[in-house]
């Protein structure tokens, strides 16, 4: 009986602790629900078609109307331009201004004269293995549609169609060429192989850096507030900014030590390429760590208990997994949800690390500035909140 009384006492104590802190209960129930609600409302499931440029040499009689080719692969391609300069189109592809380049052959007539298939060259510049597969699928649809168009005309007009197109020197055309008059020669010009490990390795690295920094700092000031340590800091010859910077430096050293070990294993053991060099990588990791520490310290300053701080950290982790581009591309979400995604440090960290490791350069410099701004805003917000808490202790 005495044991049951003691068990009941501890049970009542824990329940009273939860009831006295409704914020912790609120974040436990409502936080994950809100994450799932925003995910359900914001995810459209729609992926933007590939922005495509078609190159048709001067002597080729293929149609030059972009709408003609867009109708051959509806929903898969947006034909931005039909031009004649293959080198300029490839340069725009490598610069990331377009997604696909389709180059028609120059000697299509000669190929048909010999009864051979005509090859269409297709290039893309993608490091995402999913988009790499989608590009191949879009190319297959385009080539199949072109073949169907040619077969339909040939079936209507017979072999005289081919003879009228290429002249009297037509040799006997095989049934295989009639059934499949065109093929695709595809090439991914991305500087690294779009494998799953290569693509998701930097994403996991960014997520580890953010979650580690938030986890380390989320409880730091909660304990000092609840234990009365802030009262001692208030009367000590130390300012709020000195206290906050000390926290930043201490936890940054720990985060960077662990992050350095993870990064070395990622490159040295898993073989993820590092095309951009270590210095740019270290700079991105520093910015990501700075912004992530700001998230954790702000959680530590707004949470009313250690339990709530842990819950808020887990909600940030959930939001990061769903919205940062870790699993689904940010562009798959509605525009208003993308603003939420870009407010997370890890969203920029994933994109920047993938760029510097897999492409060798940063293609979106605005993300570097955005990461720095997020870190500064969080630092200022944490500093203002800490000063207010220090004054309230008076």
PyMOL commands that set and color helices and strands:
alter all, ss='L'
color gray80, all
select helices_A, chain A and resi 2-20+22-42+66-73+86-94+108-113+129-157+159-166+175-179+196-218+220-227+229-235+240-268+278-302+306-323+330-332+335-342+345-359+365-392
alter helices_A, ss='H'
color red, helices_A
select strands_A, chain A and resi 50-55+77-83+100-103+118-124+182-188
alter strands_A, ss='S'
color yellow, strands_A
deselect
rebuild
show_as cartoon
